[in-house]
Amino acid sequence: MTETRGYHHGDLRRTLLAAALDAIEEDGSAVLSLRDLARRAGVSHAAPAHHFGDKAGLRTALAIEGFDLLAQALAAAGADLLAAGIAYVDFAVAHRAHFEVMFRPELYRADDPELIAARGRARAALRAGVATLPTSGTPTDTDRDALAAWSIAHGFATLWLANALPDRVGDNPREAARAVLRRLAT
């Protein structure tokens, strides 16, 4: 008699997402395989497809989770632009696999309603930090300020993760980000 695998997991969806995050950390999101994911999770090769449909569905779930985690991190930083920028970099470093998927819309279903909502929550949290900047108050200025702040924090985080920053920035991403992002907030 063969054993039915997969039912020993209390939350198989969560187990599969965690295995996917591990796989992306090790090999990158482009080479993610549902068969390898099933092997990592110790379930049948059909289990990931049952929960996510395909790789795009899996990556969509990861992106949704990532945007929600980012929104939480930014909201915890409050309405302080410097704190929000540092929270953004902290998120990227702590959630590297999510970060890698979130900003590669060709890998997931960018039109998924849950994804659009999660991305909106992250943008709203980022805009709260930008609200502290002096502007003329027009929506265009606020949008441009948000884009500038996001671009700087995202660029720094991406360069940090790629190990592409000069040696003189140190080995602490939080302190290095603070030094760079402080120039924005002053």
N, C-alpha and C positions, 0 to 999 in steps of 0.2 A: 504494500500500500504506500502510495506516495504522500508526502506531507504537503499540505497546502501552505505555501509561503505567503507572507505578507500580513496575515491576520494577527500576528503577534504584536504589531505596531499599534500603539494607542492612537497615534495620529500619523497615518502614512503620508498624507500630503506634506506635513511639516518635516517628516523624516526625509522625503524626497527633495524638498527645498534645501534642507541643510546639506544633503549630499551634493546637490548641484552647486551650492556655494563653495564647498570644499573642492569640487572638481574645477570650478572656475579659478579659484585661488591657485591651484596647482598648474593648470594647463591653459587657462584663458577661456573666454566665452565662445569663441569661434569654433572650437573643437569639441564642445559639449556634445555628448552622445547619450541618448536615452537608454541604450543598452548598458553602457558603462555606469550610468546613474542607477539603474536597477541593481547591477552587481554591487555597487557601493552600499546601497540601502538593504541588500540582502532579500530582494523581492523578485518576483517573476519579471521577465523583460516586458510584459504587457502592462505592468502596474503604472509606470510613468505616463504612458499613453492614456490609460484610463482616467487619470487625474488631470492631465494637462492637454491631451490631444496630440501635441507634437512639440518639437523644440521651441517653436515660436510661442506656444502657449505657456510652456515652462518659463521661458525668459520674460514673458509678459507678467506672470505671477511674481517673479523676482523683482522686476522693475516697479510694480505696484508696491510691493513690500518696501523696497528701497526708498521710493518717494515718500511713503508714509513715515519711515524712520527718519528721513531727512527733515520732513516737516516737524516732527517731534523735537528733533535736535535744535532746529532753528527757533521753534517756539520757546523752548527752554532757555534760549539765549536772551529772550526778551527783545525789547525794542531798542537794542543797542547795536549799531552797525558793526563795530569792532568785534563784539562778542558773537554776533551772527556769522561773521566771516571766519572766525576761529572755529566755531561750531561746525561750519561747512567743511573746513579742512579736517577737523577731528573725525567727522562722519566719513569722509573719503578714505582716511587712513584706517579707521576701525572697520569699515564695511567695504573694503576694496572690491569684492566680487559684485556686490550690488551696484557700486559706483561704475564699474566697468560696463555693466549691462544697461543701466539707466540712460546713459547718454549715447547709446547705439541703437536708434530706433529702427534700423534695418534688421535688427535681430528679433524684434518682437512685434506685437500687433499695436501699433501706435494709435489706432482708432478705437481701442477697447475703452468702453465707458468708465470702467473702474480705474484704468490707467490714467485717463484724462482727469478724473476727479482727484486722484492721488497727486498727480503733477500739479494740479491747481492748488492743492493744499500746501505743497512745498513752495510754490511761487508766492502764495499769500504770506507765508511765514517769512520768506526772504524780504518781501516788500515792507513788512512791519519794521525791520531793521533800517530800511532805507528811509522810512518816514521821519527819522530823526535828523536827516540832512536838511540844511536850509535850501529851499528852492522857491521858485515863484509860485509853487502850488498847483501848477497845471498838470493834468494827467500825463501829458507828453514828457514833462520834466521828470516826474516820478518814475515813469516807465524807463526813461533813459538812465536815470540814476540806478534803478534796480538792475538794468542790463549791465551797467558799468561795474557795480558791486559784484554781481554774479560772475561776470567775466574775469575779474581779478581773483576772486576766491577760487573759482573753478580752475583757472589757469595755474594758480599756485599749487592747488591740490594735484592737478594732473602732472605738473612738472615734478612735484615731490615724489609721487608714486612711480614716475618713470626714472627716478634718480638722475634727473637732468639739471638740477640746480647746482650752482657753484659750491665747492666744499666749505666756503666761509659762512654759509647759513647755519651750520651746525647739524646736530643729529636729533634735535627735538622738533618735530613738525609744528607743535603748538607754539613754541617760542619763536621759531622762524616765521611762522605765519603772522604772529602778533607784530613782529618787527616790520614786516612788509605791509600788512593791512592797516597798521596804525597810520601810515602815510595817507590812506584814504579817509580816515575818520578825523583828521586834523585840518 
